[in-house]
Amino acid sequence: MVFVVAFNGTILSGAEFPSFVGRSVQELIDSNLQLGNLISGDEYHECSKKAAMTPGGGWMEYPWITPDGMEFTKVSYLSQPIANTDVYIGSGYELPNTAASISPSTATTDH
C-alpha cells in the first residue's frame, strides 16, 4: 500500500483506497469503532509525522484490525517530506500472525 499525506492529515493519494483521498487520517481512524479502541487518529498521525521527519525517513509499527475483528501489527515507512512541501509519502504492510501490541507512539529507524 502506498499513500501520500499532507502534514495536516489530509490524504492526497491512496492507491488501495481512492475513496480516502481528501479525508483526514485522524477522521478515518477515529470513525472506525474497532480500530479506535487500539489507536487514536491523532496518535497515529503524530507518530507518522515523527517518522517522516526522521533524517532519511522512518519506520513505525502500530496496531490494526480487519473489518472482521482480526488484530495484527502494521509497519509503515514514511519518507522525509518532499522538498518545499508539507507532504510525505508512505508505504505500509501487515506483519502476518502478530498481535497488535506494539506502541504506536514510537517511531524507529532500525528496520
N, C-alpha and C positions, 0 to 999 in steps of 0.2 A: 504494500500500500504506500503510495506517495501522495504527499499533501503540501500545500503552501498556505501559510497562516501569517496574518499581519500581527504586529505586537499588541494591538488592541483586542486580539482574539478572533477577528473575523476570518473565516475560512475563505481563501481566494481560489483554491483549486483542490479538487479531491477526486482522483480517477475512479476510486472504488465506489464513492457515494456522491455523484454530482449534485444530488438534491441538497447537500450540506453547504454548497457554495453560497456565500452571503450571510450565513448564520454564524453565531459566535460559538466557539468551542465550549465556553462556560455554559451557555444555554443548552447545548446539545447534551452535555454530560449531566447537568442538573435535571433535565427533563426525563432522563431515563431512570425510573424509580429504582430498578435493581442496581444499576451502576452507581447511582447516587449514594447508596449505602457503603460503597467501597472507597470512593474518591469524590471530592467535590470538583466542580468545574473550575473554580478559582485555583484550587490546589494543583490540578492538572496543568492549567495554563501557566501558572507561576513556575512550575518545575520545567515546563517546555521552554519558557523564555530563558531560564537559568542555564539549561543545557545548551541552547542556541548561542548564548553569549560567551560560552567557554571558548578560549582560543582554539581554533581548528574544529569547532563544533563539539557536541557532546551527546552522550547516551543517557537515556532514562528508562527505568523499569517501573511498571505500575500495574495495579490490579485491573482486571477487565472481566466482563461477564457476557455470555452469549444470551440471546433472547430466550433460550430455554433454561437459563439459570446455571450453566456451567461456568465456574470461576477458573481463571488462569492468569498467567503473567504475560504482559505485552512488553516488548522492548522497542524503543524508537531511537533513531539517530536524528538529531536536529542540527542542521548546518548553521554556521555563523550567518548573520543577516547579510542579505545581498547588498553590495556596496551602494551607499547613498539611499537606502530604503529602510523601512521598518518591517521587513518581510523576511521570514525564514522558511526553509524547505525541510521537510521531514520525511522519513521512511520508517515504517514500523512492521513488526512481525510478531506472531504469537509463539511463545515457548510451549511446546506440547507437554502435556502431563505435569503441569506445575500448578501449585496452589497460589492463589492471589494474596501473598503475604508480604510482598516487598513494599517498603515505604515509598510513596510517591513523592516525598519531599526531598529526595536525594538524587541529584544529577551527577553522573560519574562519567569519566572518560577512559575507564580501564578495560573496555571491551575490545 
